[in-house]
Amino acid sequence: MRNEQLISALGNCINHCNYCADACLDEDNVKMMVKCIRIDKVCAEVCSALSQVLATSYSDVRGLVEYCKKVCEACAKECEGHDHKHCQECADACRKCADACATYLN
């Protein structure tokens, strides 16, 4: 089922974004991490909302999936700009989630 694959990718992305945001707070230069923390939090929230909607039988989700894909891509781009392991792992999870969104839309 399409929903299950996307829900799995969303859960993975939520976990990585929440972990990344928290780990960024422990970095020496937290001011440099503000944008990363902010987009991590937004990405986790958007993925969570989409996951909750997909768990229902509601079918008008295309716009939310498209928005989620956009936010995941933006989060991946931001995290890729940092060398920290948690940022790189988050970027990977976000890219996979964006890909799952794209697959769902096709």
N, CA, C and O atoms as a GROMACS GRO file, in nm:
protein
  424
    1MET      N    1   0.084  -0.120   0.000
    1MET     CA    2   0.000   0.000   0.000
    1MET      C    3   0.088   0.125   0.000
    1MET      O    4   0.184   0.135   0.076
    2ARG      N    5   0.053   0.220  -0.084
    2ARG     CA    6   0.133   0.344  -0.097
    2ARG      C    7   0.149   0.416   0.035
    2ARG      O    8   0.258   0.464   0.067
    3ASN      N    9   0.042   0.425   0.111
    3ASN     CA   10   0.047   0.500   0.236
    3ASN      C   11   0.152   0.446   0.333
    3ASN      O   12   0.220   0.524   0.400
    4GLU      N   13   0.165   0.314   0.342
    4GLU     CA   14   0.256   0.255   0.439
    4GLU      C   15   0.401   0.292   0.412
    4GLU      O   16   0.476   0.321   0.505
    5GLN      N   17   0.442   0.291   0.286
    5GLN     CA   18   0.580   0.328   0.252
    5GLN      C   19   0.608   0.474   0.287
    5GLN      O   20   0.713   0.507   0.342
    6LEU      N   21   0.513   0.560   0.254
    6LEU     CA   22   0.532   0.702   0.283
    6LEU      C   23   0.527   0.727   0.433
    6LEU      O   24   0.607   0.805   0.485
    7ILE      N   25   0.435   0.662   0.504
    7ILE     CA   26   0.427   0.679   0.649
    7ILE      C   27   0.557   0.636   0.716
    7ILE      O   28   0.602   0.700   0.811
    8SER      N   29   0.618   0.529   0.667
    8SER     CA   30   0.746   0.483   0.721
    8SER      C   31   0.856   0.588   0.699
    8SER      O   32   0.932   0.619   0.790
    9ALA      N   33   0.863   0.642   0.577
    9ALA     CA   34   0.963   0.746   0.546
    9ALA      C   35   0.939   0.871   0.630
    9ALA      O   36   1.033   0.936   0.675
   10LEU      N   37   0.812   0.905   0.650
   10LEU     CA   38   0.777   1.022   0.731
   10LEU      C   39   0.824   1.003   0.875
   10LEU      O   40   0.881   1.094   0.935
   11GLY      N   41   0.799   0.885   0.930
   11GLY     CA   42   0.840   0.857   1.068
   11GLY      C   43   0.991   0.866   1.085
   11GLY      O   44   1.039   0.922   1.183
   12ASN      N   45   1.064   0.813   0.988
   12ASN     CA   46   1.210   0.820   0.991
   12ASN      C   47   1.257   0.965   0.984
   12ASN      O   48   1.349   1.005   1.056
   13CYS      N   49   1.194   1.043   0.899
   13CYS     CA   50   1.230   1.184   0.884
   13CYS      C   51   1.200   1.262   1.012
   13CYS      O   52   1.281   1.342   1.057
   14ILE      N   53   1.084   1.237   1.071
   14ILE     CA   54   1.046   1.304   1.197
   14ILE      C   55   1.152   1.276   1.303
   14ILE      O   56   1.198   1.368   1.371
   15ASN      N   57   1.190   1.149   1.317
   15ASN     CA   58   1.289   1.112   1.419
   15ASN      C   59   1.423   1.179   1.396
   15ASN      O   60   1.483   1.231   1.489
   16HIS      N   61   1.470   1.180   1.271
   16HIS     CA   62   1.599   1.243   1.240
   16HIS      C   63   1.593   1.394   1.259
   16HIS      O   64   1.688   1.453   1.312
   17CYS      N   65   1.485   1.457   1.218
   17CYS     CA   66   1.473   1.603   1.235
   17CYS      C   67   1.470   1.642   1.382
   17CYS      O   68   1.536   1.738   1.422
   18ASN      N   69   1.395   1.568   1.463
   18ASN     CA   70   1.390   1.599   1.606
   18ASN      C   71   1.526   1.577   1.672
   18ASN      O   72   1.568   1.657   1.756
   19TYR      N   73   1.594   1.469   1.634
   19TYR     CA   74   1.726   1.442   1.690
   19TYR      C   75   1.825   1.550   1.646
   19TYR      O   76   1.903   1.599   1.728
   20CYS      N   77   1.822   1.587   1.518
   20CYS     CA   78   1.913   1.687   1.465
   20CYS      C   79   1.894   1.822   1.536
   20CYS      O   80   1.991   1.886   1.577
   21ALA      N   81   1.768   1.863   1.550
   21ALA     CA   82   1.741   1.991   1.617
   21ALA      C   83   1.796   1.990   1.759
   21ALA      O   84   1.856   2.089   1.803
   22ASP      N   85   1.776   1.881   1.830
   22ASP     CA   86   1.826   1.871   1.967
   22ASP      C   87   1.978   1.869   1.970
   22ASP      O   88   2.040   1.936   2.053
   23ALA      N   89   2.039   1.793   1.880
   23ALA     CA   90   2.186   1.784   1.875
   23ALA      C   91   2.247   1.919   1.836
   23ALA      O   92   2.356   1.954   1.883
   24CYS      N   93   2.179   1.994   1.752
   24CYS     CA   94   2.229   2.127   1.713
   24CYS      C   95   2.240   2.219   1.834
   24CYS      O   96   2.328   2.305   1.840
   25LEU      N   97   2.151   2.201   1.931
   25LEU     CA   98   2.155   2.284   2.052
   25LEU      C   99   2.280   2.259   2.134
   25LEU      O  100   2.319   2.343   2.216
   26ASP      N  101   2.343   2.145   2.114
   26ASP     CA  102   2.466   2.111   2.187
   26ASP      C  103   2.593   2.155   2.114
   26ASP      O  104   2.703   2.141   2.167
   27GLU      N  105   2.578   2.207   1.994
   27GLU     CA  106   2.696   2.252   1.918
   27GLU      C  107   2.755   2.379   1.980
   27GLU      O  108   2.684   2.457   2.043
   28ASP      N  109   2.886   2.397   1.961
   28ASP     CA  110   2.956   2.512   2.019
   28ASP      C  111   2.899   2.644   1.971
   28ASP      O  112   2.881   2.736   2.050
   29ASN      N  113   2.871   2.654   1.842
   29ASN     CA  114   2.820   2.779   1.786
   29ASN      C  115   2.671   2.762   1.751
   29ASN      O  116   2.635   2.742   1.636
   30VAL      N  117   2.587   2.770   1.854
   30VAL     CA  118   2.443   2.749   1.836
   30VAL      C  119   2.384   2.853   1.742
   30VAL      O  120   2.292   2.823   1.666
   31LYS      N  121   2.437   2.975   1.745
   31LYS     CA  122   2.384   3.080   1.656
   31LYS      C  123   2.396   3.039   1.509
   31LYS      O  124   2.310   3.073   1.428
   32MET      N  125   2.502   2.966   1.476
   32MET     CA  126   2.522   2.920   1.339
   32MET      C  127   2.418   2.813   1.303
   32MET      O  128   2.395   2.788   1.185
   33MET      N  129   2.358   2.750   1.403
   33MET     CA  130   2.266   2.638   1.381
   33MET      C  131   2.119   2.678   1.386
   33MET      O  132   2.032   2.593   1.370
   34VAL      N  133   2.090   2.806   1.407
   34VAL     CA  134   1.951   2.850   1.425
   34VAL      C  135   1.862   2.812   1.306
   34VAL      O  136   1.752   2.760   1.325
   35LYS      N  137   1.908   2.839   1.185
   35LYS     CA  138   1.828   2.808   1.067
   35LYS      C  139   1.803   2.657   1.057
   35LYS      O  140   1.693   2.614   1.022
   36CYS      N  141   1.906   2.579   1.087
   36CYS     CA  142   1.894   2.434   1.083
   36CYS      C  143   1.791   2.385   1.186
   36CYS      O  144   1.704   2.304   1.154
   37ILE      N  145   1.801   2.435   1.307
   37ILE     CA  146   1.708   2.396   1.414
   37ILE      C  147   1.565   2.432   1.374
   37ILE      O  148   1.473   2.351   1.390
   38ARG      N  149   1.548   2.551   1.322
   38ARG     CA  150   1.415   2.598   1.284
   38ARG      C  151   1.353   2.510   1.175
   38ARG      O  152   1.238   2.468   1.187
   39ILE      N  153   1.429   2.482   1.070
   39ILE     CA  154   1.372   2.401   0.961
   39ILE      C  155   1.355   2.256   1.004
   39ILE      O  156   1.263   2.188   0.957
   40ASP      N  157   1.443   2.206   1.092
   40ASP     CA  158   1.424   2.071   1.148
   40ASP      C  159   1.288   2.062   1.216
   40ASP      O  160   1.214   1.966   1.196
   41LYS      N  161   1.257   2.161   1.296
   41LYS     CA  162   1.131   2.160   1.372
   41LYS      C  163   1.010   2.169   1.278
   41LYS      O  164   0.912   2.098   1.297
   42VAL      N  165   1.019   2.255   1.177
   42VAL     CA  166   0.909   2.268   1.081
   42VAL      C  167   0.892   2.139   1.001
   42VAL      O  168   0.780   2.093   0.980
   43CYS      N  169   1.002   2.082   0.957
   43CYS     CA  170   0.997   1.959   0.879
   43CYS      C  171   0.932   1.847   0.960
   43CYS      O  172   0.847   1.774   0.910
   44ALA      N  173   0.972   1.833   1.085
   44ALA     CA  174   0.914   1.729   1.170
   44ALA      C  175   0.764   1.750   1.187
   44ALA      O  176   0.688   1.654   1.185
   45GLU      N  177   0.722   1.875   1.203
   45GLU     CA  178   0.579   1.904   1.220
   45GLU      C  179   0.499   1.875   1.094
   45GLU      O  180   0.391   1.816   1.101
   46VAL      N  181   0.552   1.915   0.979
   46VAL     CA  182   0.482   1.891   0.852
   46VAL      C  183   0.473   1.741   0.824
   46VAL      O  184   0.368   1.691   0.784
   47CYS      N  185   0.584   1.671   0.847
   47CYS     CA  186   0.583   1.525   0.826
   47CYS      C  187   0.485   1.458   0.922
   47CYS      O  188   0.416   1.363   0.884
   48SER      N  189   0.480   1.506   1.044
   48SER     CA  190   0.387   1.450   1.142
   48SER      C  191   0.242   1.472   1.100
   48SER      O  192   0.160   1.381   1.110
   49ALA      N  193   0.212   1.592   1.054
   49ALA     CA  194   0.075   1.621   1.009
   49ALA      C  195   0.037   1.532   0.892
   49ALA      O  196  -0.073   1.476   0.890
   50LEU      N  197   0.126   1.518   0.796
   50LEU     CA  198   0.096   1.434   0.680
   50LEU      C  199   0.079   1.288   0.723
   50LEU      O  200  -0.012   1.220   0.676
   51SER      N  201   0.164   1.241   0.811
   51SER     CA  202   0.154   1.104   0.859
   51SER      C  203   0.018   1.079   0.926
   51SER      O  204  -0.044   0.975   0.904
   52GLN      N  205  -0.025   1.174   1.006
   52GLN     CA  206  -0.155   1.160   1.074
   52GLN      C  207  -0.270   1.157   0.974
   52GLN      O  208  -0.364   1.078   0.988
   53VAL      N  209  -0.263   1.241   0.872
   53VAL     CA  210  -0.369   1.245   0.771
   53VAL      C  211  -0.369   1.117   0.689
   53VAL      O  212  -0.475   1.062   0.658
   54LEU      N  213  -0.250   1.067   0.652
   54LEU     CA  214  -0.241   0.945   0.573
   54LEU      C  215  -0.294   0.823   0.649
   54LEU      O  216  -0.334   0.724   0.588
   55ALA      N  217  -0.292   0.830   0.781
   55ALA     CA  218  -0.341   0.718   0.862
   55ALA      C  219  -0.494   0.709   0.861
   55ALA      O  220  -0.551   0.613   0.912
   56THR      N  221  -0.558   0.809   0.803
   56THR     CA  222  -0.705   0.807   0.790
   56THR      C  223  -0.740   0.768   0.647
   56THR      O  224  -0.651   0.744   0.565
   57SER      N  225  -0.867   0.761   0.618
   57SER     CA  226  -0.909   0.728   0.481
   57SER      C  227  -0.935   0.854   0.398
   57SER      O  228  -0.991   0.847   0.289
   58TYR      N  229  -0.893   0.968   0.451
   58TYR     CA  230  -0.909   1.094   0.377
   58TYR      C  231  -0.821   1.092   0.253
   58TYR      O  232  -0.703   1.057   0.261
   59SER      N  233  -0.877   1.129   0.139
   59SER     CA  234  -0.803   1.111   0.014
   59SER      C  235  -0.749   1.240  -0.049
   59SER      O  236  -0.665   1.231  -0.139
   60ASP      N  237  -0.792   1.355  -0.007
   60ASP     CA  238  -0.748   1.481  -0.068
   60ASP      C  239  -0.619   1.529   0.000
   60ASP      O  240  -0.620   1.625   0.077
   61VAL      N  241  -0.509   1.459  -0.031
   61VAL     CA  242  -0.382   1.487   0.037
   61VAL      C  243  -0.273   1.539  -0.055
   61VAL      O  244  -0.164   1.572  -0.009
   62ARG      N  245  -0.300   1.546  -0.182
   62ARG     CA  246  -0.196   1.582  -0.279
   62ARG      C  247  -0.123   1.711  -0.243
   62ARG      O  248   0.000   1.714  -0.245
   63GLY      N  249  -0.194   1.816  -0.210
   63GLY     CA  250  -0.132   1.944  -0.175
   63GLY      C  251  -0.041   1.933  -0.054
   63GLY      O  252   0.066   1.993  -0.051
   64LEU      N  253  -0.084   1.857   0.045
   64LEU     CA  254  -0.002   1.840   0.166
   64LEU      C  255   0.122   1.757   0.135
   64LEU      O  256   0.229   1.785   0.189
   65VAL      N  257   0.108   1.656   0.050
   65VAL     CA  258   0.225   1.574   0.012
   65VAL      C  259   0.324   1.661  -0.066
   65VAL      O  260   0.445   1.652  -0.044
   66GLU      N  261   0.274   1.744  -0.156
   66GLU     CA  262   0.362   1.833  -0.233
   66GLU      C  263   0.436   1.930  -0.140
   66GLU      O  264   0.555   1.955  -0.157
   67TYR      N  265   0.364   1.986  -0.042
   67TYR     CA  266   0.425   2.079   0.052
   67TYR      C  267   0.529   2.007   0.139
   67TYR      O  268   0.637   2.060   0.165
   68CYS      N  269   0.496   1.887   0.182
   68CYS     CA  270   0.589   1.808   0.262
   68CYS      C  271   0.717   1.782   0.184
   68CYS      O  272   0.827   1.793   0.239
   69LYS      N  273   0.704   1.746   0.059
   69LYS     CA  274   0.820   1.721  -0.028
   69LYS      C  275   0.908   1.846  -0.034
   69LYS      O  276   1.030   1.837  -0.023
   70LYS      N  277   0.846   1.961  -0.052
   70LYS     CA  278   0.918   2.089  -0.060
   70LYS      C  279   0.993   2.118   0.070
   70LYS      O  280   1.109   2.160   0.066
   71VAL      N  281   0.927   2.098   0.184
   71VAL     CA  282   0.990   2.125   0.313
   71VAL      C  283   1.105   2.027   0.339
   71VAL      O  284   1.210   2.066   0.389
   72CYS      N  285   1.084   1.900   0.304
   72CYS     CA  286   1.190   1.800   0.322
   72CYS      C  287   1.312   1.834   0.237
   72CYS      O  288   1.426   1.819   0.282
   73GLU      N  289   1.289   1.878   0.115
   73GLU     CA  290   1.400   1.917   0.028
   73GLU      C  291   1.475   2.036   0.086
   73GLU      O  292   1.598   2.040   0.083
   74ALA      N  293   1.403   2.134   0.139
   74ALA     CA  294   1.465   2.252   0.199
   74ALA      C  295   1.545   2.214   0.324
   74ALA      O  296   1.654   2.266   0.346
   75CYS      N  297   1.490   2.124   0.403
   75CYS     CA  298   1.559   2.080   0.525
   75CYS      C  299   1.686   2.003   0.488
   75CYS      O  300   1.791   2.022   0.549
   76ALA      N  301   1.676   1.916   0.388
   76ALA     CA  302   1.793   1.841   0.343
   76ALA      C  303   1.902   1.936   0.296
   76ALA      O  304   2.020   1.919   0.330
   77LYS      N  305   1.864   2.036   0.220
   77LYS     CA  306   1.962   2.133   0.169
   77LYS      C  307   2.031   2.207   0.284
   77LYS      O  308   2.153   2.225   0.282
   78GLU      N  309   1.954   2.250   0.381
   78GLU     CA  310   2.013   2.320   0.497
   78GLU      C  311   2.106   2.227   0.574
   78GLU      O  312   2.219   2.266   0.607
   79CYS      N  313   2.062   2.108   0.602
   79CYS     CA  314   2.143   2.015   0.682
   79CYS      C  315   2.270   1.974   0.608
   79CYS      O  316   2.374   1.954   0.670
   80GLU      N  317   2.262   1.960   0.476
   80GLU     CA  318   2.381   1.924   0.397
   80GLU      C  319   2.490   2.029   0.409
   80GLU      O  320   2.607   2.000   0.384
   81GLY      N  321   2.453   2.149   0.445
   81GLY     CA  322   2.550   2.258   0.458
   81GLY      C  323   2.631   2.253   0.587
   81GLY      O  324   2.720   2.335   0.608
   82HIS      N  325   2.600   2.157   0.673
   82HIS     CA  326   2.671   2.142   0.800
   82HIS      C  327   2.744   2.008   0.801
   82HIS      O  328   2.694   1.909   0.749
   83ASP      N  329   2.863   2.007   0.861
   83ASP     CA  330   2.946   1.887   0.862
   83ASP      C  331   2.911   1.787   0.971
   83ASP      O  332   2.959   1.674   0.970
   84HIS      N  333   2.827   1.828   1.066
   84HIS     CA  334   2.795   1.742   1.179
   84HIS      C  335   2.727   1.614   1.131
   84HIS      O  336   2.647   1.615   1.038
   85LYS      N  337   2.760   1.503   1.196
   85LYS     CA  338   2.704   1.373   1.159
   85LYS      C  339   2.551   1.376   1.166
   85LYS      O  340   2.484   1.323   1.077
   86HIS      N  341   2.496   1.437   1.272
   86HIS     CA  342   2.351   1.439   1.287
   86HIS      C  343   2.285   1.518   1.174
   86HIS      O  344   2.174   1.485   1.131
   87CYS      N  345   2.351   1.621   1.125
   87CYS     CA  346   2.296   1.699   1.013
   87CYS      C  347   2.302   1.617   0.884
   87CYS      O  348   2.206   1.617   0.806
   88GLN      N  349   2.412   1.547   0.861
   88GLN     CA  350   2.425   1.466   0.740
   88GLN      C  351   2.323   1.352   0.739
   88GLN      O  352   2.265   1.321   0.635
   89GLU      N  353   2.302   1.289   0.854
   89GLU     CA  354   2.203   1.181   0.863
   89GLU      C  355   2.061   1.236   0.846
   89GLU      O  356   1.976   1.170   0.785
   90CYS      N  357   2.036   1.354   0.898
   90CYS     CA  358   1.905   1.417   0.882
   90CYS      C  359   1.881   1.451   0.735
   90CYS      O  360   1.772   1.429   0.683
   91ALA      N  361   1.982   1.504   0.669
   91ALA     CA  362   1.970   1.537   0.527
   91ALA      C  363   1.933   1.413   0.447
   91ALA      O  364   1.849   1.419   0.358
   92ASP      N  365   1.996   1.302   0.479
   92ASP     CA  366   1.968   1.177   0.409
   92ASP      C  367   1.823   1.133   0.432
   92ASP      O  368   1.754   1.093   0.338
   93ALA      N  369   1.777   1.140   0.556
   93ALA     CA  370   1.639   1.101   0.588
   93ALA      C  371   1.539   1.193   0.517
   93ALA      O  372   1.435   1.148   0.469
   94CYS      N  373   1.572   1.321   0.511
   94CYS     CA  374   1.484   1.417   0.443
   94CYS      C  375   1.479   1.391   0.293
   94CYS      O  376   1.372   1.398   0.232
   95ARG      N  377   1.593   1.360   0.233
   95ARG     CA  378   1.596   1.328   0.089
   95ARG      C  379   1.512   1.203   0.061
   95ARG      O  380   1.437   1.199  -0.037
   96LYS      N  381   1.525   1.101   0.146
   96LYS     CA  382   1.448   0.979   0.128
   96LYS      C  383   1.299   1.007   0.144
   96LYS      O  384   1.216   0.950   0.072
   97CYS      N  385   1.264   1.093   0.236
   97CYS     CA  386   1.124   1.128   0.256
   97CYS      C  387   1.071   1.207   0.136
   97CYS      O  388   0.959   1.182   0.091
   98ALA      N  389   1.149   1.299   0.086
   98ALA     CA  390   1.108   1.376  -0.033
   98ALA      C  391   1.089   1.282  -0.150
   98ALA      O  392   0.995   1.298  -0.228
   99ASP      N  393   1.178   1.184  -0.164
   99ASP     CA  394   1.164   1.084  -0.271
   99ASP      C  395   1.038   1.001  -0.253
   99ASP      O  396   0.968   0.971  -0.350
  100ALA      N  397   1.007   0.965  -0.128
  100ALA     CA  398   0.885   0.888  -0.102
  100ALA      C  399   0.760   0.972  -0.135
  100ALA      O  400   0.661   0.919  -0.185
  101CYS      N  401   0.766   1.101  -0.106
  101CYS     CA  402   0.656   1.191  -0.142
  101CYS      C  403   0.640   1.194  -0.294
  101CYS      O  404   0.528   1.188  -0.345
  102ALA      N  405   0.751   1.205  -0.365
  102ALA     CA  406   0.747   1.209  -0.512
  102ALA      C  407   0.688   1.080  -0.569
  102ALA      O  408   0.607   1.083  -0.662
  103THR      N  409   0.728   0.967  -0.512
  103THR     CA  410   0.676   0.837  -0.556
  103THR      C  411   0.526   0.830  -0.531
  103THR      O  412   0.451   0.782  -0.615
  104TYR      N  413   0.484   0.877  -0.416
  104TYR     CA  414   0.341   0.878  -0.381
  104TYR      C  415   0.261   0.961  -0.481
  104TYR      O  416   0.149   0.925  -0.519
  105LEU      N  417   0.319   1.072  -0.523
  105LEU     CA  418   0.249   1.164  -0.614
  105LEU      C  419   0.239   1.109  -0.757
  105LEU      O  420   0.152   1.153  -0.833
  106ASN      N  421   0.324   1.016  -0.794
  106ASN     CA  422   0.324   0.960  -0.930
  106ASN      C  423   0.223   0.847  -0.946
  106ASN      O  424   0.212   0.789  -1.054
   0.00000   0.00000   0.00000
